[in-house]
Amino acid sequence: MTKNDNLKDGNLPDYNAAGSKFADKILSKDNSADKHELFRLVIEHLPDQIYLKDRLGKFLLCNTPVAKNAGCASPEEVIGKTDFDFYPTEAAERFLANESKIMQTAEALINHEEHYIDKQTNEVKWNLTTKIPIRDQANVVIGLLGINRDITQIKNALLQQERTLIDLQHRNRELEEFTHIVSHNLRSPVANILGLLPLATDRDPCPAEEIIPILENIASSAKKLDAMIRDLNKILEARQQPTE
């Protein structure tokens, strides 16, 4: 059975086993220095934040994106420290809680969204995080491999879409209410005009002293109708302006 067949059947890869094999290759004593250097070279060429941590949450190894995100000049400044040295306490405690659960259960955390406040910019940042437990040769969890992908732009775009949708729904409700009001207000002068016209046209002949007040009322209703239409156009023009 191929890898694709496993996915089709709903069988997910064994990330725990993968983590153990990965740990054997990276942390094994024989040629460990060479393997450490090879791993470092590989992760340095990847855009994601990649790191190794021990059971206490201390960084054992990381690439430049991790250091940059932590506000450090190089990965060496991160080694031996924890998230509490770089992130707000609330965020660091959440990270530690998730990692402690991984250590206890030996179960991987896959594609988990995490957010925190960037100390440098004071902006909310989002990561799509995968953390895999690493075992020693005795099958004991000794740390974890973490991969963080920055999805801040994607999350911000989705949040903006949600705000835009809410704004459109609000505008639609306002437009419905406005339509009912305009319909009622326009109906009144139109009804006056339609009601007064027969008085001026159905009588033959119609005395001038009687038709003049009728025409004045028609003119007054027409002016009101014209003013309402002008106001309506102004409102529609204003609503067509793009919102931020």
N, C-alpha and C positions, 0 to 999 in steps of 0.2 A: 504493500500500500504506500502510495507516495504522500508527500507533505500536503499536496492539494487535496488528495482524497480524504486525509484526516480533517481538513478544514470543511470540506463538503459534508462530512458525516457529523460535524459539530464537535469533533475531538480537538481541543486546543492543545498546543504544544506544552510539554512539561517544562515550565520556566524554572521550577526549582531544580530539576535535574540539570538543565542547561546552566544554571548558576553554579552548581557544584562542579561541573566539568570545567567551566570557565575559571573557577577559583583554582582548581588543580593545575591548570596551565599557567596561571598568573602567579600564584603564591607558592608553588612547589619549590622545595629547597634547591633541587638541581637546576643549575643555570638560571636561578631566580633573577639575577641582575640583568642578564640578557633579555629575559622575558619581560621584565619590568620596563626596560628601555623600549622594547618593541611595542608593548601596549601603550606606552606614553606617546610614541611617535604616531601610532594609529589614531588615538583620540585627539591629538593636536590638529589633525587634518579634518576633523568633523565639526560642523557648526553647532551641534547640540552641546549642552552642558553635561559632561560625563565625569563621574567621580567614584571613588571607593571609600567606604567608611568602615570603621570598626564597630564593635558592639556598643561603645559609648557615644557614638555619633561623631567621632573625630575623623577628619579627612585624612586618608592615607595617600591618596593620589587624586589629581584632578587635571583637567585641561584648561587652556586659557579662557574659554567662554565662562567657566565657573568663576575663575579669578576676576574677570571683568565684571561679571554680575554682582560679585561680592565687594566690588570697589577696590580690588587689589591690582597691583601692577603685574604680578606674575603668580603662577600656581604655587610657587614656593612659599608665598606669604599666607596661603590658605592651609597648608599641611599642618596637622596637629591641632587645628582649631575646630570649633563647632559652629553650627548655624547661629548660635546665640552671640557669636562675635561679629556677625555680619547683618543679621536681620532683626526686626522688631521682636520683642519677647513673645508677643501673641502668636506671630507667625512661626517663630522657632519652636515654640511649644507644640504647635500643631504638627510641624514636621517631625519632631521627636516622638510624638504619640504614634504617628503612622509607622515610623521606623521601629519603635519598640514592639509594636504588634507584629511586624514582619519577623523580628528576632525571636519572638515567643512562638509564633505559629509556623514559621518557616514557609509562609505563603507569599508569593510575589504580589506586588501592587502594580497593576497594569493600567496605563492611560488614565491616570487620576489627575483631575484638575486641582491645582494649588494656586492660591493668590497671596500676595504680600505687598507691603508698602516699601517702595524703593527709598532707602535712606538718602540717596543722593538727589533724587528728583522729587521725592514725596508723592510719586504717582503709584497707582495700583498696577502691579505686574501680575501676569498669569503664566503658569507653566503647565504643560502636559507632561506628567511625571510617570516614569516606570522605575520601580525599585525591586531588585531581585536579590534574595538572600544568597549569601556565599557560605559554603560549608568547607570544613577541613576534611582531611582524609578519614577522620573518625565520624563523619557525617554530622558534625556539630556546627551550627550556624555561628560564624565568626565575624560576620560583617555583611555588607550589602554593596551591590553595584547599582548606581543610580544614573538615569538618563533623563534630563529635563529639556523639553523643547519649548522655547518662548512662543506663546500663542497670544501675546498681548494685543497685537494688531487685529487678529481674528476676533478675539473677544470684544474689543472696542467696536469693531464693525458690526457685530451682532447686537451689542447693546444699543448702538446708534439706530439700527434697523428697528429694534423694539420701541425706542423713543419716537421714531418717525411714525411707526404704526399707531402708537397711542395718540400722537398728535393728529394724525389723519382721522382717527375715529372720533376724537373730540371735535374736530372741525366739521365732520359730517353731521354730528348731532347738532352743532350750532347752525349749520346750513339748513337742516330740516326745520328747526325752530324759526329761523329767519324767514324761510319760505312761507310758513304758515302766517307769520305776521304780515309779510309783504302782500300775500294773497288777500288777506282781510282788508288791509289799508287801500289797496288798489281797487278793490271791488266797490268801495263806497263812492268815490268820485265818478267811476264809470256808471254806477247805478243812477247817480244824480243826472248825468248827461242823458242817459237813455230815457229817464223818466221825464225830463224837461223837453226833449226834442218833440214829442207828439203835441205838446201844448203849443209849440210854435208852428208846427206843420199841418196839424189836423184841422185847424180852424181857418176857414176861407170866407171872407178876408179876416185877418187878425189885426185888431187895432194896434197902432204903434205904441200907445201908452201901456199896452199889456205885453207886447212882445219884447220890449226893451229890457224889463226886469228878468224875463226868462233867459234872454241871451246873456245878460250879465251873470246870471247864476251858472249858465253853461260855461262861460269863459272862466269863472272862478273855479269851477270843478276841473276844467281842463288845465288851469295853472297848477292846481294841487297835484294833479296826476303827473304833470311834467316835472314838478319838483321832486316827487317821489321817485320817478324814473332816474332823474339826475343823481339823487342820493344813492340809489341802488347801484348805478354805474360806478360811483366813487368807492362804495364798499367793495364791489367786485374787483375793481382795480387794486385796491389795497390788499385784498386777500390773495391776489395773484403774485404778490411779492414773495420771493423764496424765504423760507425760515432757516435759521442756522441749526 
